[in-house]
Amino acid sequence: LVDNKGQTAVHDVNDPENIAKIVFTCGKNSFSVGKSKFKHIFFSRKNKKNFFIFPVGNYYLGVIKSKNINNIELADNVVNFIKEFLKKSVTYREASS
């Protein structure tokens, strides 16, 4: 998870600084090209461990897919999780106010 300045918020990878740069740069560039919020982008890799980037508020979430998981299934599950997470986050903030 990388913030809008390219700083790693949370990670579970061996090389977080390098991955953070990739996630941040790709996320920013994808937003610039499309001029709208994208749901996700992914990069296909020969080893089938495709790389996904999802926007999460002011953050970008990078996910490395396992070989045995379907791309569409992974993307749909992560997008739905993010939607529910953001919905609960708004509800929590409203209740705390």
N, C-alpha and C positions, 0 to 999 in steps of 0.2 A: 504494500500500500504506500503510495507516494503522494506527497502533497503538491499543491500548485506551484511550488518553488523547486521541485525536484528532490526534496528531502524525504528520506525513508521514514515512514511512520511505524510500520510493522513489516517484518520479513521472516521468511522461512526458507532461505536459499543460501548457498555457499558464498556467493559473491554479491552481497546486497547493493554495494555502491554502483557496480556495473549494471546490474539489472534495473536499479532505480533510474539511471540515466536513460536506458532503453525505454522503460515504461513512460517516463516523463516526456521524452522527446517524441515518441510515437503518439502518445495521447494528445499532446499540444498540436502536433502537425496534423493529425486526423481531424481535430476540431477546426483548425484553420482552413483546411481544404473543403470540408463540408459546410462550414459556417452554421452548423446546428449541432445539437447534442446527438452524438452517436450512441447506439446501444452497446456495441462492442466492435472490436476489430480483431482479426487473428492472422497469425503468420504461420503458414504451413512449413513444417520441417521434415527433412528426409527420415529422421528417426521416429516420426509419427507423434512426437511429444510437442504438439503445436503450442504456440504461445498466444494467449488472449490478453487483451487490455479492455477494461470496463471503466466507464466514468462513474464515480461515486461522490456526488456533491462536488466539493473542491479538490477531490483526490482522484487518482487513477489506480485501479487494482490490476496487477499483473498476475496471470495464472498460467502455469505450465501444465498442460494436459497429459495424463497418463496415456500410453499407447492404446489401451483397451476401451477407452471411453469415446463415445460418439461426439463429434464436434457440436452438432446442433443441440443435443441433449445437455451437454455441459453448458453451453452458452445460455440456453433457456433457463436452466436451473440457477445459474449465477445471477442472471437478470432478475428473475423472480425473487431470489433471496435479497438482492439489493433493494428492490422496490419495497418489500416487506420491512426490511431494516430501516429504510428512510422513513416509511410511514410510521413505524413505532417510535422512531427518534423524534419526529415532529409531535406526535401525541404526548410523549414524555416531556418535551420542552414546554408544551402548552399547559400540561398539568402542574409543572414546577413553577410556572409564572404566577 
